[in-house]
Amino acid sequence: RWGVKLETAHRAQDDAKACGELLLKMADKIDCFTLDQLLTKQKILEWQNAHSMALLKQQTSFRVNR
């Protein structure tokens, strides 16, 4: 899909190389150009997801219990 070649899957060096190539191809789409930026964005997205799930559980629980 992204045009990244993976010669030998599940071999550490090949997997790392493919991951790096994919990140370079996706950099402009995810607005991250360094590892620190990517890790920060990941933490933010994890928090947002957890927050959304908590709200959904609250809303669902409110409807079920009332």
N, C-alpha and C positions, 0 to 999 in steps of 0.2 A: 504493500500500500504506500509506503513512504520511500521505497526504492533503496532500502538498507539491506545489504547482503549479509547473511549470517552463514558462514562456511560450516562451522561445527557448533551446533546449539549445545548449550549446557557445559561448555568449556569456558573457564573463567576469562581467559584473554579474549576469546572471540565474542563472548557475551558483552564484555566491557566495551570492546571496540564498537559493536553494533549499537549499544546503548548511547555511547558518545556521539556516533554519527546521527542517530535519531534525535538526540537533544539539539544538536547543531541545526538540523533541518526544522525543528519545531521552535527554536529560540524566538523568532519574531512573533509566532502565534501565541506563545505563553508568556511573552514579555519578560524573559529571564535570560541573562547572558553570562551569569557566573553561577557557580555552585551555591554560593551563599544566597543569592537571589532566589534560586530554585528551592532551597531548603526553607527559606522564609515564607515563600509563597505556599509551600506544602503545609507548613504549620498553620498559616492563615486559613487555607481551604479545609484542613482538618477541623479547626475550631468552628468554622462556619457550618460545616456538615453536622458536627456534634450539636451545635446550637439549634439548627433546623430540626434535627431529630428530637431534641428535648421538647421543642415547641409542639411538634406533631404529636408526641406522646401525651403532652399536657392536654391538647385539644381533644384527642381521642379519648383519653381518660375522663375528661370533663363530660363529654357526650354520653359515655357508657355509664357513668356513675350517677347521672342526674336524670 
